[in-house]
Amino acid sequence: MDALKFIENRPFAEIAVGDTAALTRTLKAQDLTLFALASGDTNLAYVDADYAAGDRFHGLVAHGLWGGSLISAVLGTVLPGPGTVYLSQSLQFLLPVKVGEAVTARVNVRERDAARARLVLDCVCLNERGEAVITGEAEVIAPTEKVRRPRVLLPDVHLHERGAHWRRLVEAAAGLTPIRTAVVHPCDALSLAGALAARRAGLIEPVLIGPPAKVEAAAVAAGETLDGIERVAAPHSHAAAEQAVALARAGKVAALMKGALHTDEILSPALHKVAGLRTERRMSHVYALDVPHYHKALFLTDTAVNIAPTLAEKRDIVQNAIDLCRALGLAPPKVAILSAVEMVSMRLTSTLDAAALCKMAERGQIDGGLVDGPLAFDNAVSREAAAAKGLASPVAGDADVLVTPDLVSGNMLAKQLIHLAGADAAGLILGAQVPIVLTSRADRTEARVASCALAQLFVHRARPVAGEDTTA
């Protein structure tokens, strides 16, 4: 146990010819990524599984010097240990090491030079079958004084595979019919490229609505061709939004996609009491977030439509998010109603609304999800925080959906996750007759494609929202 807390060397005077030391390490997938990051060696055989599957070793293998680093670890931490100075190292690479294989690095003292405190050591790395994968020879200057110090605790490293959730969305949509989608005012390279990438992924069949000259210029800027793509001329962004809503209302498109225009420009005609896309359900925005330090996709609502929603409007906001999650195969999704605290307080309206929403879920006014609240943000996403508060709930610490009290808090939370936590975001407006793909002008193409995958899955799998609403 003491050896786990302290690191200790063997000075030159305590080392004899024939002394040996070893350590064993199992190669993990993240070791390949970490070694590539540290060294800059991104050879495809080490980091690209698809390429490596067709390579001579038929799978990802360790960098050769990963095994060499195990030898260095034995020399620097065990024999001789701290204070060792590396002079030279020869290595012969004999066999590959694949993910999941355990490798034992062993050094053996072959020569001892007392005049210069130098050692020559034979080195070998053996796989689980006892086969040598690396052999070599090291020369070092051994320490002459005893060193015994507390071990340095290394930080935990969390590796996030960016875009993994998005790829799963696109894969889930494979085989579904592309949905005819009105792309509103795609007059810059990013918005047009995103729509065309979604088309290539088999998610949408775009109908480009906007000023023809500007759409053509955007295609040139994006290096894209518009051959075979339907286009509808509109003189400006407002007219493009109105035409897109009219097409959706007539059943000629199954979704809308925001291009290079402001959100309120597309929402205004969609929300029109007579000519818009209202249903009996309140419209709301749902973000699907890929957060590096969260163990699954995280859905956040509402961050873009309802400024200060009433209890009745919150009921629709929750139901919209549940319906999206169910269309994505999450059944039942775990919904956390957020507030500043986890106890109901007469002075915090958000806690009263949370309690009421939970009761509505119990009585079937909200269906298809597990709803709990009020929950503070930490209790919703951290099992440790929930346990510390003694919260016994299937939602606490494992939420799929976060429902914020109002637009301001939701928008701030989304942008903090995106800009400080490195989250990727895809989003839809739901509750209308068709889903509306709502993207930011700064969104990467991958996020735009993911948003279209959300729309396609929702169109094909979600329960229809009955009735047209013409109330305020």
C-alpha positions in Angstrom: 0.0 0.0 0.0 2.9 2.3 0.9 4.4 1.7 -2.6 1.2 3.2 -4.1 1.7 6.4 -2.2 5.4 6.9 -2.7 7.9 6.6 -5.5 11.4 5.4 -4.6 14.6 4.8 -6.6 17.5 2.4 -6.4 20.8 4.2 -6.3 23.7 2.9 -8.3 25.3 1.3 -5.2 22.3 -0.9 -4.7 22.1 -2.2 -8.2 23.8 -5.4 -9.4 24.2 -7.1 -12.8 21.2 -9.3 -13.3 18.7 -7.1 -11.4 15.4 -6.8 -13.2 12.2 -4.8 -13.1 9.0 -4.8 -15.0 5.5 -3.2 -15.4 2.4 -4.2 -17.3 0.0 -1.9 -19.2 -3.1 -2.8 -21.2 -3.4 -0.7 -24.4 -6.7 1.2 -24.4 -8.3 3.0 -27.3 -7.8 6.4 -25.5 -4.1 5.6 -25.3 -3.9 5.8 -29.1 -5.6 9.2 -29.1 -3.5 10.6 -26.2 -0.2 9.4 -27.7 -1.2 10.9 -31.1 -2.1 14.2 -29.3 1.2 14.3 -27.4 3.4 13.3 -30.2 1.6 14.8 -33.2 1.8 11.4 -34.9 -1.6 10.9 -36.5 -0.6 8.0 -38.8 -4.0 6.5 -39.9 -2.9 3.0 -38.7 -3.2 4.4 -35.1 -6.2 6.7 -35.2 -8.5 5.8 -38.2 -10.4 2.6 -37.5 -11.9 2.4 -41.0 -8.5 2.7 -42.7 -6.8 0.4 -40.2 -9.4 -2.3 -40.8 -8.0 -2.7 -44.4 -4.3 -2.2 -43.4 -1.8 -5.1 -43.0 -2.6 -5.5 -39.3 -6.5 -5.5 -39.8 -7.2 -3.0 -37.0 -5.8 -0.2 -34.9 -2.3 -0.8 -33.5 -0.2 1.1 -31.0 2.4 3.6 -32.0 5.8 1.7 -31.9 7.1 4.3 -29.4 4.1 3.6 -27.1 5.8 0.4 -26.2 9.1 2.2 -26.1 7.6 4.6 -23.6 6.8 1.6 -21.3 10.5 0.8 -21.2 11.2 4.4 -20.3 8.6 4.2 -17.6 10.3 1.2 -16.0 13.7 3.0 -16.1 12.3 6.3 -14.8 10.1 5.0 -12.0 11.4 1.6 -10.9 15.0 0.6 -12.0 16.9 2.8 -11.4 13.9 5.2 -10.8 13.8 8.9 -10.1 17.1 10.7 -10.9 17.9 8.4 -13.9 19.4 10.1 -16.9 18.7 8.5 -20.3 21.8 8.3 -22.6 20.7 6.1 -25.4 18.0 3.6 -26.4 17.9 1.1 -29.3 14.6 -0.5 -30.3 13.6 -3.3 -32.7 9.8 -3.6 -33.4 8.8 -7.2 -34.0 5.0 -7.5 -33.6 2.1 -5.1 -33.5 0.1 -4.4 -30.3 -3.7 -4.1 -30.6 -6.2 -2.4 -28.4 -7.0 -4.6 -25.4 -3.7 -6.4 -25.4 -1.6 -6.3 -22.2 2.1 -5.6 -22.6 4.8 -6.2 -20.0 8.0 -4.1 -20.3 11.0 -5.6 -18.6 14.6 -4.3 -18.2 17.6 -6.4 -17.0 20.9 -4.9 -15.9 23.6 -6.3 -18.2 26.6 -4.1 -17.5 27.7 -1.9 -14.6 30.3 0.9 -14.9 31.2 2.0 -11.3 33.5 4.7 -12.4 30.8 6.7 -14.2 27.7 5.2 -12.4 26.4 4.0 -15.8 24.3 1.0 -16.6 23.5 -0.9 -19.8 20.2 -2.7 -19.7 18.6 -5.2 -22.0 15.0 -4.3 -22.7 12.0 -6.3 -23.9 8.2 -5.8 -24.2 6.2 -9.0 -24.2 2.6 -9.5 -25.2 0.1 -11.7 -23.3 1.3 -14.8 -25.2 4.9 -14.2 -24.1 6.0 -13.1 -27.5 8.5 -10.3 -27.8 6.9 -7.3 -29.5 9.9 -4.9 -28.9 13.5 -5.6 -28.0 16.4 -3.2 -27.4 19.1 -1.9 -25.2 19.3 1.2 -23.0 22.2 3.1 -21.4 21.6 5.3 -18.4 23.3 7.2 -15.7 21.9 5.9 -12.4 21.2 8.1 -9.5 23.8 8.0 -6.6 21.5 9.3 -3.9 18.3 7.8 -2.5 15.1 9.5 -3.5 11.7 8.7 -1.9 8.8 11.1 -2.6 5.0 11.1 -2.7 3.7 10.0 -6.1 2.5 12.8 -8.3 -1.3 12.4 -8.9 -2.0 12.9 -12.6 -5.2 14.5 -13.7 -8.1 12.5 -15.0 -8.3 12.8 -18.8 -11.7 12.8 -20.5 -11.6 12.2 -24.2 -14.6 13.4 -26.1 -15.2 12.1 -29.6 -16.6 15.2 -31.2 -19.6 14.6 -33.3 -20.2 11.0 -32.1 -23.8 11.8 -31.1 -24.4 13.5 -34.5 -23.1 10.5 -36.4 -25.5 8.3 -34.4 -28.4 10.5 -35.4 -27.5 10.3 -39.0 -27.1 6.6 -38.8 -30.5 6.3 -37.1 -32.0 8.1 -40.0 -30.4 5.8 -42.6 -33.0 4.1 -44.8 -35.7 6.7 -44.1 -37.1 8.7 -47.0 -35.5 12.1 -47.3 -38.0 14.8 -46.3 -38.9 17.6 -48.6 -37.5 20.7 -46.8 -38.0 24.4 -47.6 -34.6 26.1 -47.1 -35.4 29.7 -46.4 -33.0 32.4 -47.9 -29.9 30.2 -48.2 -27.9 33.2 -49.3 -24.5 32.5 -47.7 -22.0 29.7 -48.2 -22.5 28.2 -44.7 -26.3 27.8 -44.8 -26.3 26.6 -48.3 -23.5 24.1 -47.8 -25.3 22.8 -44.7 -28.5 22.1 -46.6 -26.6 20.4 -49.4 -24.6 18.3 -47.0 -27.9 17.1 -45.5 -29.1 16.3 -49.0 -26.0 14.2 -49.6 -26.5 12.4 -46.3 -30.0 11.4 -47.5 -31.8 13.4 -44.9 -33.6 16.1 -46.9 -34.7 17.0 -50.4 -34.1 20.8 -50.3 -36.3 23.4 -51.9 -34.1 26.6 -52.0 -36.2 29.7 -51.6 -34.6 33.1 -52.0 -33.2 35.7 -54.5 -31.8 33.6 -57.4 -28.7 35.7 -57.9 -27.8 35.6 -54.2 -28.4 31.8 -54.0 -26.2 31.3 -57.0 -23.5 33.5 -55.5 -23.6 31.4 -52.3 -23.2 28.2 -54.3 -20.1 29.6 -56.0 -18.7 30.7 -52.6 -19.4 27.2 -51.2 -18.0 25.4 -54.2 -21.3 23.7 -54.7 -23.4 23.0 -57.8 -27.2 23.4 -57.7 -27.9 21.0 -60.6 -31.1 19.0 -60.0 -32.2 21.0 -56.9 -35.5 22.8 -56.9 -35.4 26.5 -56.5 -38.2 29.0 -55.8 -37.5 32.7 -56.4 -38.3 35.2 -53.7 -37.2 38.9 -53.7 -36.0 39.1 -50.1 -35.8 37.1 -46.8 -39.3 38.1 -45.6 -40.9 36.9 -48.8 -38.8 33.7 -48.7 -40.1 33.0 -45.2 -43.7 33.6 -46.2 -43.4 31.4 -49.3 -41.8 28.6 -47.2 -44.7 28.7 -44.7 -47.2 28.7 -47.5 -45.6 25.5 -48.9 -45.7 23.9 -45.5 -49.3 24.8 -44.9 -50.2 23.4 -48.3 -48.4 20.1 -47.4 -45.8 20.5 -50.1 -42.9 20.5 -47.7 -42.4 18.5 -44.5 -40.0 20.8 -42.8 -38.5 24.3 -42.9 -34.8 25.1 -42.5 -33.5 28.5 -41.6 -30.9 30.0 -43.9 -29.2 33.4 -43.8 -31.9 35.4 -42.0 -32.9 36.3 -38.5 -35.0 33.9 -36.4 -37.9 36.3 -36.0 -38.1 36.6 -39.8 -39.0 32.9 -40.1 -41.0 32.8 -36.9 -43.2 35.7 -37.8 -45.1 34.1 -40.7 -45.0 30.7 -39.0 -46.8 32.2 -36.0 -49.4 34.1 -38.0 -52.9 33.4 -36.5 -54.5 32.6 -39.9 -51.8 31.9 -42.5 -49.2 30.4 -40.2 -48.3 26.9 -39.0 -50.0 26.9 -35.5 -51.4 23.8 -34.0 -53.1 23.2 -30.7 -49.6 22.9 -29.2 -47.4 25.9 -28.2 -44.3 26.1 -30.4 -41.0 25.8 -28.6 -37.3 25.3 -29.4 -35.4 22.2 -28.4 -31.6 22.1 -28.5 -29.9 18.7 -28.8 -26.5 19.1 -27.3 -23.4 16.9 -27.5 -21.7 18.0 -24.3 -18.1 16.6 -23.8 -18.4 15.8 -20.1 -21.9 14.4 -20.2 -22.5 10.7 -20.8 -25.3 11.0 -23.4 -27.0 13.5 -25.6 -28.6 16.3 -23.6 -31.8 18.1 -24.7 -32.4 21.7 -23.5 -35.6 23.7 -23.9 -36.8 26.4 -24.4 -34.0 28.7 -25.5 -35.4 30.7 -28.5 -39.2 31.1 -28.6 -41.1 31.5 -25.3 -39.8 34.4 -23.3 -41.7 33.9 -20.0 -43.9 30.8 -20.5 -46.9 30.2 -18.3 -47.6 26.9 -16.7 -49.8 25.8 -19.6 -47.1 26.8 -22.1 -44.5 24.9 -20.1 -46.7 21.9 -20.3 -46.5 22.1 -24.2 -42.7 22.8 -24.0 -42.2 19.6 -22.0 -44.4 17.6 -24.3 -42.6 18.8 -27.4 -39.3 17.8 -26.0 -40.6 14.4 -24.9 -42.1 13.8 -28.4 -38.7 14.6 -30.0 -36.9 12.2 -27.7 -39.3 9.4 -28.3 -38.9 9.9 -32.1 -35.2 9.4 -31.5 -35.8 6.2 -29.6 -35.5 7.4 -26.1 -38.4 5.9 -24.2 -39.2 7.1 -21.7 -37.0 10.2 -21.7 -36.0 11.6 -18.3 -37.1 15.2 -17.9 -35.7 17.5 -15.3 -37.6 20.7 -14.6 -34.9 23.2 -13.5 -34.9 25.8 -10.8 -32.3 27.2 -8.4 -33.2 24.7 -5.7 -34.7 21.2 -5.5 -37.3 22.1 -2.8 -40.6 23.7 -3.5 -40.6 27.3 -2.4 -43.6 29.7 -2.4 -41.2 32.5 -3.3 -39.8 30.8 -6.4 -42.5 30.5 -9.0 -40.3 28.1 -11.1 -40.4 25.6 -8.2 -44.2 25.8 -8.0 -44.4 25.3 -11.8 -42.1 22.3 -11.5 -44.2 20.7 -8.9 -47.3 21.3 -10.9 -45.7 19.8 -14.1 -44.8 16.7 -12.2 -48.4 16.3 -11.0 -49.6 16.9 -14.6 -47.3 14.1 -15.7 -48.7 11.8 -13.0 -52.3 12.5 -14.2 -51.5 12.0 -17.9 -51.6 15.7 -19.0 -48.0 15.1 -20.0 -47.3 11.7 -21.3 -44.4 9.6 -22.5 -41.7 10.7 -20.2 -40.4 10.6 -16.6 -40.8 14.1 -15.2 -39.1 15.3 -11.9 -38.6 18.7 -10.4 -37.7 21.1 -9.2 -34.1 20.2 -9.7 -31.1 22.4 -9.5 -28.8 22.1 -12.6 -26.2 20.1 -10.7 -28.7 17.7 -9.3 -30.1 17.1 -12.8 -26.8 16.2 -14.5 -24.6 14.9 -11.7 -25.2 11.6 -9.9 -22.7 12.7 -7.2 -24.5 16.0 -6.6 -27.9 14.2 -6.5 -26.6 11.6 -4.0 -25.1 14.3 -1.8 -28.5 15.9 -1.6 -30.2 12.5 -0.9 -32.3 12.7 -4.0 -33.8 9.3 -4.8 -35.1 9.8 -8.4 -34.6 8.1 -11.7 -34.2 11.5 -13.3 -31.8 13.2 -10.9 -28.2 12.9 -12.2 -29.3 11.2 -15.4 -31.6 13.7 -17.2 -32.2 13.5 -20.9 -34.1 16.8 -21.0 -33.5 20.0 -19.1 -36.5 22.4 -19.0 -35.5 25.9 -18.0 -37.8 28.4 -16.3 -37.6 31.0 -19.0 -35.9 31.9 -22.3 -33.2 34.1 -20.7 -32.0 31.3 -18.4 -32.3 28.7 -21.2 -30.4 30.8 -23.7 -27.6 31.6 -21.2 -27.3 27.9 -20.2 -27.1 26.8 -23.9 -24.5 29.4 -24.7 -22.4 28.5 -21.7 -22.5 24.8 -22.6 -21.6 25.7 -26.2 -18.9 28.3 -25.6 -17.4 27.2 -22.3 -18.0 23.5 -22.2 -17.4 22.8 -25.9 -20.8 21.4 -26.6 -22.1 21.0 -30.2 -25.7 22.0 -30.7 -28.4 21.0 -33.1 -31.9 22.4 -32.8 -35.6 22.3 -33.9 -38.7 24.3 -33.3 -41.5 22.0 -32.6 -45.3 22.3 -32.0 -45.9 23.7 -35.5 -47.4 21.8 -38.4 -43.9 21.0 -39.5 -40.6 21.0 -37.7 -38.4 24.1 -38.2 -34.7 23.5 -38.4 -33.2 26.5 -36.5 -29.5 27.0 -37.0 -27.1 29.7 -35.9 -25.1 31.5 -38.5 -21.9 30.3 -36.8 -23.0 26.6 -36.8 -20.7 24.1 -38.3 -21.9 22.0 -41.2 -22.0 18.9 -39.0 -24.5 20.7 -36.6 -26.7 21.7 -39.6 -26.7 18.1 -40.8 -27.5 16.8 -37.3 -30.5 19.3 -37.1 -31.8 17.9 -40.4 -31.5 14.4 -39.0 -33.5 15.5 -36.0 -36.2 16.8 -38.4 -36.2 13.7 -40.5 -36.6 11.4 -37.6 -39.3 13.6 -36.1 -41.3 13.7 -39.3 -41.2 9.9 -39.8 -41.6 8.8 -36.2 -43.3 11.4 -34.0 -47.0 11.4 -33.1 -48.9 14.0 -35.1 -50.0 17.1 -33.3 -53.8 17.3 -33.9 -55.7 20.4 -34.8 -54.9 23.8 -36.0 -54.7 26.6 -33.4 -55.8 30.1 -34.4 -55.8 31.6 -30.9 -53.3 34.1 -29.7 
